[in-house]
């Protein structure tokens, strides 16, 4: 199945945001866009991340640097939750052995 690409201009119009904001997010590695025949597109899978960053920026007035910090912290939390789940499973396994 092919990926669904959405023109960034359409996203900007729909969300009332400047294209520079999306380019800034891409520059710091928070989202990824694709260039196809001189037009910029965003993959459907990236759209959810973009919309999350847009809500943070608009609702909480967080700038791009702040979004990067928030994204880093959220990633660390997710990693810690995964590690905790793994350790719980390991503990359950060893409790069953004894």
HELIX and SHEET records of a PDB file:
HELIX    1   1 UNK A    8  UNK A   15  1                                   8    
HELIX    2   2 UNK A   19  UNK A   27  1                                   9    
HELIX    3   3 UNK A   44  UNK A   59  1                                  16    
HELIX    4   4 UNK A   64  UNK A   97  1                                  34    
SHEET    1   A 3 UNK A   5  UNK A   7  0                                        
SHEET    2   A 3 UNK A  39  UNK A  43 -1                                        
SHEET    3   A 3 UNK A  33  UNK A  36 -1                                        
END                                                                             
